[in-house]
Amino acid sequence: MSDTRASAYADAALAIASAEGNVAEVTDELFRFGQIVQGNEELRTTLNDPHLPVEKRSQIVEDVLGGRATSTTVSFVSMLVAAGRIHDLPAIAEEVTNRSAASSGETVAEVRSAVALTDAQIAQLAEALSARTNRAITVRNVVDPSVLGGVVTRIGDSVLDGTVRTRLNQLREAF
Amino acid sequence: MSLLTILASEAPNGPWLPGDLNEVIWGSLAFLIVFALLWKFAKAPVAKALAGRTQRIADELGEAEQARVAAEAERDRIKAALADSDAEAARIIEDARQSADSLRTDLAARAEAEIVALRERAESDLATTRSQAEADLSGEVSRLALGATEQVVQSTLDDSAQQRLIDDYIRQVGNQN
């Protein structure tokens, strides 16, 4: 997906969320659902299957998100499904997250870990990263079992890698 | 002739002459007549026949001589040719022997060179194979060791270990400020 298109969809999502007054919730929900879509090929393929009626695919979205996300998020994701752009959701969600954070003077840190960080760990890590970068940091946690253990944080082009996977790779290269 | 025979048989003959002299005379006369007739009429053909025979014999002798000379010449030519062919055969044999010697020498040198090259290549291949095998073995050992390590790590990474790793990471990020 082009950056221009992702940017346009992100603008639309933020405009709707802003109008509904739930930017933070929508941003968080889009980020989380974007990670789910990115990590679940079957869901991604199903939601993008042109042979399934749009109503059927939208119903799947509502079944997955209903009661666990705002109606703004559900509607926006349903619109992406109808437009055949659900595979662009991770990029759009990242753009929404970055813009949302930037609008509040914060920088997004993508934190990948094998298990989900607790709210306390997210707060501690955000504080540590803010002190390290002298910027307000918003942590977005992505559960990625491939890292095996530990955490890797990406802030823009900077990466702080403390994963077991990377240590094993370093060990493999050392042989 | 039959008349002379009749006349001669009319008287007894002596030891040297017939008994009747007339018989002698007539016989001699008849002889002379026959001789004259023969001399007159048969001499030339006989002489001619003899001369022809002589000439024919002489011609045949000449032809025989020519044939002999030709045969000797042919013999000499054949002998010379045989001598030449012997020399040619000897030369061909010598050339063949030299070619064979040269070919044997070349083949031996080439075979030796090929043996050396093969030996060097075999040694090189062996060294390469050995180093490759060592590298493969090392890589395989490393892969197995890392695989085992990864399995051990995965099996030991329970929730408490995960939390400890995350807390350590957060602490390290904080300490690096």
HADDOCK unambig.tbl for C-alpha pairs under 7 A between the chains (distance, minus, plus):
assign (segid A and resid 124 and name CA) (segid B and resid 170 and name CA) 6.98 0.50 0.50
assign (segid A and resid 125 and name CA) (segid B and resid 170 and name CA) 5.44 0.50 0.50
assign (segid A and resid 128 and name CA) (segid B and resid 173 and name CA) 6.06 0.50 0.50
assign (segid A and resid 128 and name CA) (segid B and resid 174 and name CA) 4.64 0.50 0.50
assign (segid A and resid 129 and name CA) (segid B and resid 173 and name CA) 6.87 0.50 0.50
assign (segid A and resid 131 and name CA) (segid B and resid 177 and name CA) 6.47 0.50 0.50
assign (segid A and resid 132 and name CA) (segid B and resid 177 and name CA) 4.86 0.50 0.50
assign (segid A and resid 148 and name CA) (segid B and resid 154 and name CA) 6.78 0.50 0.50
assign (segid A and resid 149 and name CA) (segid B and resid 162 and name CA) 5.87 0.50 0.50
assign (segid A and resid 149 and name CA) (segid B and resid 165 and name CA) 6.86 0.50 0.50
assign (segid A and resid 150 and name CA) (segid B and resid 162 and name CA) 6.59 0.50 0.50
assign (segid A and resid 150 and name CA) (segid B and resid 165 and name CA) 4.97 0.50 0.50
assign (segid A and resid 150 and name CA) (segid B and resid 166 and name CA) 5.25 0.50 0.50
assign (segid A and resid 150 and name CA) (segid B and resid 169 and name CA) 6.85 0.50 0.50
assign (segid A and resid 151 and name CA) (segid B and resid 166 and name CA) 6.17 0.50 0.50
assign (segid A and resid 151 and name CA) (segid B and resid 169 and name CA) 6.67 0.50 0.50
assign (segid A and resid 162 and name CA) (segid B and resid 169 and name CA) 6.42 0.50 0.50
assign (segid A and resid 172 and name CA) (segid B and resid 146 and name CA) 6.84 0.50 0.50
assign (segid A and resid 175 and name CA) (segid B and resid 142 and name CA) 6.54 0.50 0.50
